[in-house]
């Protein structure tokens, strides 16, 4: 189980004359339960339960943030079974399976626990966090380091409804394919994912970045990591987004392709870990690709005791002059306390 206490504030430029507005120092929490049961030592039944008091309007959000459908209500967010088959294969299946629950390929080792983790940026954040729902996954990891895998997941909003269903023309199914290499000190990989119905509409990522709801995407992610020393690792990733949608399907506006990139690093320093990342984020002006700006985040996770860590966080979102990001430039200061037990 994991409990997170979050205290922080946000300042942002939110009006036409450039006034700097902000939020008072305030507190949020999240609660995560991960219950794993093994029946033979080679398998696992995984159940994830979460709750929190964050709302859709909150801007102080990090990877641990939970946005419940009903405030303070417990919800099952993961439910699947996985097992090994031989030495090289693993399979997973269930009614609530995340795309990254069983992903054979590693393109990034960046911890990504801050703001970038919540908005699905960071190195290959978009390509590796596509969907949650009913489905199955297969992963192949050889001792030589080569790996490959695939998954087929029906979006939770449609796969549990009889009128839309799972693997039907009416439902929205997300397919993922990956291949890569994991060495002792470095690794590279490619992850490709896409919705099977190019005319469907779904907020596939659960995060509406700068007013753009991600619909019908194909995403190609490619990246790699390098363990420079025992204490330092660096990751670099690119995500190329193709909506697969033309003007006739989008009220006369054509959304063209866009590539976003991010670099992140973790450094074990003293009693904790210093982490930092730089990422671009996508935007579209009249349907044409135009990066909306950049995000920089820094944090230091300090292990104060067994199972307890305190993490000061700093986030700076710098919007381009023509950005459609509603809050403009954003600066966040926060301290997150995590209890694991």
Phi, psi and omega in degrees: 000157180215134176237135180236126171257129183236126176232129180183182179214162182225138170241145182204156177266113192236000181230174189292335183266004174085014177298143177267115179253178181188180180242144178291162174302125182215171188234142175226166177216162171215153183224125182235132174239121175245105181255117182240127180238130176250139181259335180220009181084348179248001184225177179200134168258119188250127176233124178245131180232134184222158169201170179179181180238024174282146177244170183294340182270352182290140177256342179276088187225139178225180186300329181282350184298137176244127179250087185284152176297324175235126185305134176067012180263133176292140179220141175281120183247345175219138177200101181202165179240137177224155178202161176271146173234106185071202183272339191244343187250145170226146177230154176214145179204149178168174182281343177224084183244125176278152177304322184266007177294324176220088179240117187294329191259134176253118176252348182210141174248008179297136185298322173053048181263358184265211182299321181298326178294325181288319182268012173063039171251217188073173181302114178058033179295323181283315186291340184253005181225060189278315189201161173227135178167199181281134179172194180213161181216150177229133180230137177240120178231110182268154179300336180288345182108341180286144183213160177198158179189171176206159175212152176229115186230128174274130181305136186302329183289337183244332185289340181263003183250128186296329183286338177253308171082183183249127181060046176235170178293333182277338182271173178241112183247134182251122182252139181229137176228139182217154175206146182185190180220131175242110177263189180290323184240353182205165178199156178222159179193166177229133178232125179240131178219152179195151174283138187283342184246105185289356178255357182281164179232123178205138173279079195295329188264353180071007179223122182262093184281127177039044174082358180261115175272126185282115181236140172052043188274154160242130182232129175250115178251134177217138184186185181196169180225157181220118174275092187297313174222182176296340184255344187233129172227145183233138179231144177224130182219150177235137175236118178259122186256126175235113183288339182060035185222134182254179187298327182293341181256005185219046177055038175086358181251126177268129178260113183271176186289159179209144176240126175248154181220160180207150173230136181219154181214147173236134182228116177288114187221118180064224182276007183210200183232126175268127183231146177204152180208155175230131183215144167272161174226148191279155173206161179225127177251112183055035177089348181268140181296131180201107183308131184278347179151202185224161177230133172240133176226145177224145177203160173224111180270109185256117179279100184277338178195170177299120178083001180232129176223149177239129186230103169290139182229141174229132179226135177229116175258120180248108182275144174294162183298332181256020183292147173263008177298121190296325184265005179058219178291134183233135175233129181236139171234132182205160171230126181246128176250126185242132176244124177241132183206000000 
